[in-house]
């Protein structure tokens, strides 16, 4: 217990050694969304408010799969805890605005009954008749909350890589998003 407390104290004291107030970074992510069940690309901008607190704005686009696509805009706050010379972990909390779109042209067997029910529950369609034959597109936009954590590694003074997991709490469309990315400090 004493060792854990000592490690926590050292981490809190050394927070300023990892990030700097006013530090700016841009980056790209490769993401996987569990509800959309597909990969996507993301772009982000990070700004150090204090030595430990960082704000991040980002945009993610999940590629179209089975007639469904999704994009989201996120604003997250990170609190950096360095635990080794070039490593830091961070919890994240933020807001998201997500847009889901389903386009037509499906046949009767394109979706399982469970997938159709998931789309109804997510508010993407009103009933199964919208996906049992030719149909027009439908989309839904909703606000939500992001909760998660990440780990980052500083390759050198300019470049870094990170792995992040966040859960997007969006009415009728909750999903986990796994991301791996790179950032450049300018």
Secondary structure as a PSIPRED ss2 file (coil, helix, strand):
# PSIPRED VFORMAT (PSIPRED V4.0)

   1 X C   1.000  0.000  0.000
   2 X H   0.000  1.000  0.000
   3 X H   0.000  1.000  0.000
   4 X H   0.000  1.000  0.000
   5 X H   0.000  1.000  0.000
   6 X H   0.000  1.000  0.000
   7 X H   0.000  1.000  0.000
   8 X H   0.000  1.000  0.000
   9 X H   0.000  1.000  0.000
  10 X H   0.000  1.000  0.000
  11 X H   0.000  1.000  0.000
  12 X H   0.000  1.000  0.000
  13 X H   0.000  1.000  0.000
  14 X C   1.000  0.000  0.000
  15 X H   0.000  1.000  0.000
  16 X H   0.000  1.000  0.000
  17 X H   0.000  1.000  0.000
  18 X H   0.000  1.000  0.000
  19 X C   1.000  0.000  0.000
  20 X C   1.000  0.000  0.000
  21 X C   1.000  0.000  0.000
  22 X C   1.000  0.000  0.000
  23 X C   1.000  0.000  0.000
  24 X E   0.000  0.000  1.000
  25 X E   0.000  0.000  1.000
  26 X E   0.000  0.000  1.000
  27 X E   0.000  0.000  1.000
  28 X E   0.000  0.000  1.000
  29 X E   0.000  0.000  1.000
  30 X E   0.000  0.000  1.000
  31 X E   0.000  0.000  1.000
  32 X E   0.000  0.000  1.000
  33 X E   0.000  0.000  1.000
  34 X C   1.000  0.000  0.000
  35 X C   1.000  0.000  0.000
  36 X C   1.000  0.000  0.000
  37 X C   1.000  0.000  0.000
  38 X E   0.000  0.000  1.000
  39 X E   0.000  0.000  1.000
  40 X E   0.000  0.000  1.000
  41 X E   0.000  0.000  1.000
  42 X E   0.000  0.000  1.000
  43 X E   0.000  0.000  1.000
  44 X E   0.000  0.000  1.000
  45 X E   0.000  0.000  1.000
  46 X E   0.000  0.000  1.000
  47 X E   0.000  0.000  1.000
  48 X E   0.000  0.000  1.000
  49 X C   1.000  0.000  0.000
  50 X C   1.000  0.000  0.000
  51 X C   1.000  0.000  0.000
  52 X C   1.000  0.000  0.000
  53 X E   0.000  0.000  1.000
  54 X E   0.000  0.000  1.000
  55 X E   0.000  0.000  1.000
  56 X E   0.000  0.000  1.000
  57 X E   0.000  0.000  1.000
  58 X E   0.000  0.000  1.000
  59 X E   0.000  0.000  1.000
  60 X E   0.000  0.000  1.000
  61 X E   0.000  0.000  1.000
  62 X E   0.000  0.000  1.000
  63 X E   0.000  0.000  1.000
  64 X E   0.000  0.000  1.000
  65 X E   0.000  0.000  1.000
  66 X C   1.000  0.000  0.000
  67 X C   1.000  0.000  0.000
  68 X E   0.000  0.000  1.000
  69 X E   0.000  0.000  1.000
  70 X E   0.000  0.000  1.000
  71 X E   0.000  0.000  1.000
  72 X E   0.000  0.000  1.000
  73 X E   0.000  0.000  1.000
  74 X E   0.000  0.000  1.000
  75 X E   0.000  0.000  1.000
  76 X E   0.000  0.000  1.000
  77 X E   0.000  0.000  1.000
  78 X E   0.000  0.000  1.000
  79 X E   0.000  0.000  1.000
  80 X E   0.000  0.000  1.000
  81 X E   0.000  0.000  1.000
  82 X E   0.000  0.000  1.000
  83 X C   1.000  0.000  0.000
  84 X C   1.000  0.000  0.000
  85 X C   1.000  0.000  0.000
  86 X C   1.000  0.000  0.000
  87 X E   0.000  0.000  1.000
  88 X E   0.000  0.000  1.000
  89 X E   0.000  0.000  1.000
  90 X E   0.000  0.000  1.000
  91 X E   0.000  0.000  1.000
  92 X E   0.000  0.000  1.000
  93 X E   0.000  0.000  1.000
  94 X E   0.000  0.000  1.000
  95 X E   0.000  0.000  1.000
  96 X E   0.000  0.000  1.000
  97 X E   0.000  0.000  1.000
  98 X E   0.000  0.000  1.000
  99 X E   0.000  0.000  1.000
 100 X E   0.000  0.000  1.000
 101 X E   0.000  0.000  1.000
 102 X E   0.000  0.000  1.000
 103 X C   1.000  0.000  0.000
 104 X C   1.000  0.000  0.000
 105 X C   1.000  0.000  0.000
 106 X C   1.000  0.000  0.000
 107 X C   1.000  0.000  0.000
 108 X C   1.000  0.000  0.000
 109 X C   1.000  0.000  0.000
 110 X C   1.000  0.000  0.000
 111 X C   1.000  0.000  0.000
 112 X C   1.000  0.000  0.000
 113 X H   0.000  1.000  0.000
 114 X H   0.000  1.000  0.000
 115 X H   0.000  1.000  0.000
 116 X H   0.000  1.000  0.000
 117 X H   0.000  1.000  0.000
 118 X H   0.000  1.000  0.000
 119 X H   0.000  1.000  0.000
 120 X H   0.000  1.000  0.000
 121 X H   0.000  1.000  0.000
 122 X C   1.000  0.000  0.000
 123 X C   1.000  0.000  0.000
 124 X C   1.000  0.000  0.000
 125 X C   1.000  0.000  0.000
 126 X C   1.000  0.000  0.000
 127 X C   1.000  0.000  0.000
 128 X H   0.000  1.000  0.000
 129 X H   0.000  1.000  0.000
 130 X H   0.000  1.000  0.000
 131 X C   1.000  0.000  0.000
 132 X C   1.000  0.000  0.000
 133 X C   1.000  0.000  0.000
 134 X C   1.000  0.000  0.000
 135 X C   1.000  0.000  0.000
 136 X C   1.000  0.000  0.000
 137 X C   1.000  0.000  0.000
 138 X E   0.000  0.000  1.000
 139 X E   0.000  0.000  1.000
 140 X E   0.000  0.000  1.000
 141 X E   0.000  0.000  1.000
 142 X E   0.000  0.000  1.000
 143 X E   0.000  0.000  1.000
 144 X E   0.000  0.000  1.000
 145 X E   0.000  0.000  1.000
 146 X E   0.000  0.000  1.000
 147 X E   0.000  0.000  1.000
 148 X E   0.000  0.000  1.000
 149 X E   0.000  0.000  1.000
 150 X E   0.000  0.000  1.000
 151 X E   0.000  0.000  1.000
 152 X E   0.000  0.000  1.000
 153 X E   0.000  0.000  1.000
 154 X E   0.000  0.000  1.000
 155 X C   1.000  0.000  0.000
 156 X C   1.000  0.000  0.000
 157 X C   1.000  0.000  0.000
 158 X C   1.000  0.000  0.000
 159 X E   0.000  0.000  1.000
 160 X E   0.000  0.000  1.000
 161 X E   0.000  0.000  1.000
 162 X E   0.000  0.000  1.000
 163 X E   0.000  0.000  1.000
 164 X E   0.000  0.000  1.000
 165 X E   0.000  0.000  1.000
 166 X E   0.000  0.000  1.000
 167 X E   0.000  0.000  1.000
 168 X E   0.000  0.000  1.000
 169 X E   0.000  0.000  1.000
 170 X E   0.000  0.000  1.000
 171 X C   1.000  0.000  0.000
 172 X C   1.000  0.000  0.000
 173 X C   1.000  0.000  0.000
 174 X C   1.000  0.000  0.000
 175 X E   0.000  0.000  1.000
 176 X E   0.000  0.000  1.000
 177 X E   0.000  0.000  1.000
 178 X E   0.000  0.000  1.000
 179 X E   0.000  0.000  1.000
 180 X E   0.000  0.000  1.000
 181 X E   0.000  0.000  1.000
 182 X E   0.000  0.000  1.000
 183 X E   0.000  0.000  1.000
 184 X E   0.000  0.000  1.000
 185 X E   0.000  0.000  1.000
 186 X C   1.000  0.000  0.000
